[in-house]
């Protein structure tokens, strides 16, 4: 079970590395890694487990965040969030995206960042993505809104990019052109 002590923090070199692609079909170890990542985000959204294990809530976590430089991450939104998406993405990529941008009006956060970093993080409003699931089956899906933002946040982790790299350093709340603001709690 992944706990907060297993999550590396900003400044750790693994967070700035481009992660390695995984072999399909997955090895037993890589499959277990994906299952554990998904279990963390599910556990972190369960009030009882969150308190019991002192977990920070999140909707996504990538393998590099637990010091494993592999191209795999998990996302989980329960029905209460208004979204219904639960997936492990192996070797994911964006195959197309909208011109329109989106950002969270509350800003983004990260399980690997223990401080608040205010500012707008511009992302694509709609994306079409491809990847593989834990069974080695290829998937293709279209995402918009919060799931699209979270997918891009986690994909950035696989490329050594932190969310705050996208924030305008001179004017963090600079109006993002051709963008829609999404009101939602912080993406972790």
Secondary structure, 3 states (H helix, E strand, C coil): CCCHHHCCCCCCHHHHCCCECCCCCCCHHHHHHHHHHHHHHHHHCCHHHHHHHCCCCCCEEEHHHHCCCECEEEEEECHHHCCCEEEEEEEEEEEEECCCEEEECCCECECCECCCCCCCCCEECEEEEEEECCCCCEEEEEEEHHHHHHHHHHHHHHCCCCHHHHCCCCCCCCCCCCEEEECCCCEC
